[in-house]
């Protein structure tokens, strides 16, 4: 496993994720421009319900990644077991779909139809987990195939054939097929081994570790269900889903840590974390800036009816930055934890481990988040406009995220010798504020909002290219670490060609 290259895997993943911003935007534009507000809200609701069905997948995927990174042959067992677990996931999804459909104005038939996504997602995620343990950059290839395939399928089914939400669901299903093909081919050497019951017994015995770890994420993505059930409407979900499309751009920088986790699992030096964090900040700052600068133009491009959610985008961008940082630090803590290497570890040992500590605090965080959100929605739903309720929804999430991120950072410092290069970090931050502040003013003054997406989108992309280019040029001129980063990228490209 010594072949895992943290920088290479991280840069490949980031490059693909950044490319997916364009491909994802095109697919989202197809969907938002063709679907009604209620249909788009239902689309966002489907994503929230899917999380419940996928909650049991980590029972297999979580341990498979750790085992394969350490040289164990659990690949075939993981793939077959995950396929069987998808049947349970299907049942869970249908139960929640019927409940939410009856409590809101979402179209129940479409919620039910989306169940076709469950089995194919389980298989795709299982192959992701297998590849993550040995060649994490391969995950990016599958993701890129998924994103690219969605576009022609979306154009045919949603735009030309006018199949609406049903077409969007089928297009998503079809896009998983090339992804699974690529991931399966790359994972072939890892799934040739025998099906071994000992792995299944271990996973079932320790099922509570990944499930408990996954509960906070499950809850944090269930807020769309809370909103729709309390307010009885999916229109607010549509606003939030549109705002999330722009505000969550910084989430793509999480891919910088794709190679870090398996590297630490195999025993890599902890200094990898410091270098990885610096690169994460370098790309995270401009993506937050892009979300803020293009909050209004981006929503207008998706559909002019969502333009009112500009403030929601800005709040979500800041929250997303904190979430990204916290999850990257959490991955490092998991990577250095070795409790599962000892087959004699007891329940008490696992409870005290870093595998459980973070989700425990995340669970507390989400409990406060949902409690606060439910109270605010219940008290204000009759007195505030729908868009104002969505603003409160986003604000509650941001407020809860701040203390958690601070705590995680302090926790990492206690367990890992972390020496951040604050001088370089300050250069990145100042450059971002300067560049994006200037262009925020210029865009507000000179950008012309055109109804035709074919006229408006090219102009928007030109502005984005100039802004990002200005940031990269400025940081390259004033920072030696950026110069080393650019040289390192070229070195990795040449190295991959030679290999």
N, C-alpha and C positions, 0 to 999 in steps of 0.2 A: 503493500500500500504506500510505499515511500514515494510513488509516482504522483501523488496528489500535489498539484501546484496551486497554492492559495491565490496568488496574484492572477495567474492565467484563468483559473476557474471563475474568480470574481469578475474579471474584466469581460470574459466571454458572456457571463450571465448578465452583467450590467448592460453590455452592448445590445444583447437580445432584448432585454427589458425596455431599454430606451427605444429600440426599434418598434417594440410592441405598443408604445405610446401612439405612434402613427397608425399602425394597423388596427389597434383597439379603438382609436378615435374614429377611423373610417367606418368600422362596424357599428359603433355607437351612434354615429351620425345617421347611418342607414335606419337604425332602429328608432331613434328619437324623432326623426323627421317623418317616419311612416306610421308610427304607433300613436294612438291617442294618449292623453295624459293618464287615464285610468289603466290602459293597457301597459304603458311604461311603468306605472306604479306596481302593477301585478308582476311585471318582469323583475323589478327590484325585490318584490316579496318572495318570488320563487328562489332567488339567491339566498334570502334569509332562511327559508325552510330547508333548503338543501344542506345547510350547515348541520342541522339536527341529524339528518340521515348519515352524513359523513363523520359524525362524532365518534363512531366505533372503529373507523379505519385505523387510527393510530395504534389500536391493540396489536396490529400486525406491523404496520409501516415503521412505527417508532423504534421497535426493537430490531427490525430487519436492518435498518440503516446502521445502527450501532454494531451489530454482529458482523455485517459484511465489511465494515471499516476495519474490524479487528481480525479479519481473515476467516470467519466462520461461513459455512456453506448453507445458508438458510434461504437463498433466493427462490428456488422452485416452491418450497413450502410456503413462503410469503405470498407468492403470486396466486397459488391455488387456494390458500386460506382466505385471502382477500376477496376472491371471486365468490366464495361461499358466504362470507360475511355480508356481501352486497344484498343478499336476500333479506337479511334482517334490516339493513339500511332502507330497503324499499318499503318495508312495512312501517318503519318509523316515519318515513316521509309522508306516506298516504294518511297516516293518523293526523299529523300536524296540518297537512293540506286541507283535510275536511274540517278541522277545527277552525283554522284561520279563515277559510272560505265562507264558513257559516257566520263568522263574527264580523266580517267586513264586506265591502262591496266589490271585492276581487272576484274575477270569474273563476268559479270552482272547476269548470271543465279544463281550463288551461293549467290551473295548479296541478290537477290530476295528470294531465298529459305530460307534464314536465318530469314525471317519474321515470320516463325512459332514459333520463340522464344518469340515474343512480348506478346501474351496473358498469357502464362504460367509464364513469369517473373513478369508481373503485379500482378497476384494472389499471387505468392510467396512473393513479396515485401509488399503486403498489409498485409499478415499474419505476416511478420516480424515486421511491424509497430505496429500491434496490440499487439504482444507479448512483444515488446520492452517497452511498457508502464507499464507492470505488472510483467513480469518474463523475463528479458533480456537475461538470460543464455540459454533460450530455443532456441533463434536464432542460437546459436552455434550447437545445436543438428541437426537442419535442415541443416545447412551449412555442417556439417560433413557427413550427409547422402548424400548430393549432391556430395561432393568430392569423397567419397568412390564409389558411384554408377558409376561415370564417368569412373573409371578404367576398369572394365569388359566390359562396353559398348564400350569404346574406343578400347580395345583389339580386340573385336569381329568385330566391324564395320570398324575400320581404319586399324588395323594391319593384322588380319586374312582374312577379306573379301575384303580388299583393296578398300574401298569406298571413300578414300581420304577426301577432305574437306566436302563433303556431309555427310560422316560418322561421322565426328567431330561435325557437327551441330546436327545431330540426337542424338548422344551420350549426348550432352549437354541438349537437350530437355528432353530426358529420365531421366537424373539425377535429374531434378527438381521435378519429380513425388514423390519420397519418401520424399523429403524435404517438399513439400506441405502437404503430409500426416501427418508427424510429427508435423509440425507447426499448422495444422488444429486441430489435436487432442488436443494439449496443449492449443489452443486458444478457444476450444469449449465453456467453460463457458462465454467467452467474446463475442461470436457471436450468442448466443441464444436469445438476445434481439430483439426488433422490428426494422424494417427499419424506421428511423425517418428523415423526410424531413428537419427539422430544422438544422440538422448537415450539410446536403448538401447545404442548403442556406448559412450557415456560411462559408463553404469551398469555395463556388463559389464567395461569396462577398469578401473574403480575399485571393483569389487565387494568387494575385500578390505577397504576402509575401513569400510563399515557392518557387514560380517560380523565383522571383527576387533573392532569396537566392541561388537557384540552377543554375542560369545562369553562374556564374563564374566556377563552376565545369564542367558544360556542355562545356564551351569554352576551359577549360584546357585539356579536354580529346578529343578535336576536332583537336589537332595538327596533328594527323595521316592523317586526311582529307586534311589539309592545305598542308602537305608535298606531298601527292600523287597527288593532283590537280596541284600544281606548277611544280613539277618535272615530272609528268606524269608517275610515276613508283611506284610499290608496293615493290620493292626489298629493298629500304631503310626502309620502314615500317617493313619489316621482320627483319632486323637488330635491329631496335628499339624495336620491340615486344620481341625478344629474350633477349635483354639486360634488358628490363623491368622485365622479369621473374626473373632474378637474383637480379637486383638492387632495386626492390621494396619489398624485404623481410621484411624490417622494418615496412612496412605498417600494418603488422599483429599485431603490438603492439597497434594499435588504439583500439583494442578490450578491452584493459584494462579500457577504459572509458565507456564501454557499460552499466555498472551499475551506473556510476557517474551521467549521464544525468538525468535518471528518479528519482534518489535519490534527486538531487537538485530541480527538478520540484515539488516533493512532499513536499519540505521544509527542506531537509537535511542540516546539518551544512556545511559551506563552507570549513572547515578544511579538508573535504574529498578530496578536490582538491590537496592539498599539498602531502598527502600520495599517492594519485593516480599518481601524476607526478613522484614521486621518484621511484615507481615501474615501470612506463613507461620507465624511463631512464635506469633502471637496465637491462631491456630486450632489449631496443632499441640499446644501445651501441654494444652488441655482434652481433646483427643482421646486423648492418652496417658493423662491422668487417668481418662477414661471407661473405657479398656481395663483399667486396673488395678483401679478400683473395681468394675467389672462382670465381672471375670475369672471368679469362681465363679458368680454369678447368670446370666451370659451363657451359660456352658457348660451349666449346668443347664437353661436354656431350650431350647438346641439339642437336648440329650438328656442326661438324668441320668447316663448311662454315661460321659460325657466330663468330668464334674465334677473328676475327679482331675488334669486337666491345667491347673489354676489357675496354678501356678508357670510353666508354659510360656507362658501368655498374657502374664504380666508381663514375662518376658524378651523375648518377641517384640515387645512394645509399645515397649520401650526401643530395641531393635535397629532397629525400623521407623522410629523417629524419626530415628536417625542416618542411615539409608539415605535417607530423604526429604530431609534436609538436604544430604547429599552429592550426590544426583542433581540437586537444584535448582541447586546451585553449578556442577555440571558443565554443565548447560544454558546457564548464563551464559557459561562458557568457550567452548562451541561457538558461541554466538551472535556472539561478537566475532571468531571465527576467519574469515579471508578467503582462505585458501589456495586454495579451490576456485573463486574468482572469476578467478583467473589460469589461463587455458587452457594456459599453458606450464609450470605447476607440475610438478615431477618427482616420482618415487617418493620420493626423499630428502626433498623439501619436505613431502610428506604425512606421512612418518614423524616428522618433527620438529614437526609441527603439533599443536595442542590437540585435534584430532579423534582422535588416536591416543594421546596421553599418558595420559589418564584410563583408557581401557580396558586399557592396558598394566598399570597398577597394580592395576586391578580383576582382571585375569587372575592376577596374582601373589597377590592376596588370596584369590581363589577356589581357586587351587591349594593354598594353605595350609589353607583351610577344608575342602576335600574330603579332603585328606590326613589332617588331624587327625580329621575325622569318621569316615573309614573305619577308621583305627587304633583309635579308641575303641570303635566298634561291633564290630569284629572281636575285640578283647580282652575286652569286657564282655558280649557278647550272651548268654553262658551263665551269667553270675553275677549280672546285674541284671534287675530286672523290666522289662517293656516300657515302662511309663510313665517309669521312671527313665532309660531309654535316650533317650526323647523329650526329657526335661529336658536331658540332656547335649548332644543334638542342637541344641537352641535356644541353650544356653550357648556352644557353640563359635562359632556365628554371631555372637553379640553381642561376644565377645572379639575376634574378627577385625575387626569393623566399627569399633571405637573408633580405632585408629591411622590407618586409612584416612580417616576423616572429618576428623581433625585435619590430615592432610596436604593434603587437598583445600581446606580452609579457608585454610591458609597459601599454597597455590598461587594461589588466587583473589586473595588480598591482594596478591600480587606482580604480578598482571596487571590488576587493577581497583582503583581507588581506593575502598576499602570503609570507610565510617565508620558503624559500628553505633551506634544510640541505646541504650546499655547501661542507662540509667536506666529508659527505657520497657520494655525487655526484662525488667528485674528486677521491674517491677510485674506483668507478665504471669506470670512464674514464681512470685512470692510469692502472687499471687491464686489461681493454680492449686493450689499446695500447700495453702493455707489452706482453700479451698472443698472440694477433693476429699478432703483429709484428714478434715475434719469429717464429710462424707457417707459416707466409707468406714467410719467408726466407727458412724454411725447405721444404715447398711444392715446391717452385721453384727449389730446389736442388734435391729432391728425388722423386717427383711424376712422374710416367711414363705414358705418354699419349697413351692409347691403343684404337685402332679403335673400337674394340668390346665393346659395351655398357655393356654387361653382365660381362665383366672383369673390365672395368673402373669404373662403378658406385659403386660397393661394396667397392672398395678402396677409392673412394671419400667420401662415407658415413662414413667410418671408420675414416678418417681424421677429418671430421666434428664433429663426436661424441667425439673424443679425445679433440678437440679444445674447444668445448662448455663445456665439463666436466672439463677441466682445469680452465676455467673462473669461473664456479660455485664453484669449490673447493677453488680457491684463494680468491674470495670475501667472501665465508663463513668463511674462516680462519681469515681474517683481518677486517671484518665488523660486528658489533653487529646487525645492522639493517637487514642484510642478514640472520643472524641466526634467528632473530624474524620472518622474512618472511617465511623461511622454516618451522618453528614451526607453523606459522599461516596457511600455506598450509595444514599441517597435521591436524590441528585443524578443518579446514573447511571440509576436507575429512571425518573425523570422525563424524563431526556434520551432514553432509549430509547423512551418513549411518544411523545414529540414527533417522533421520527424515523420 
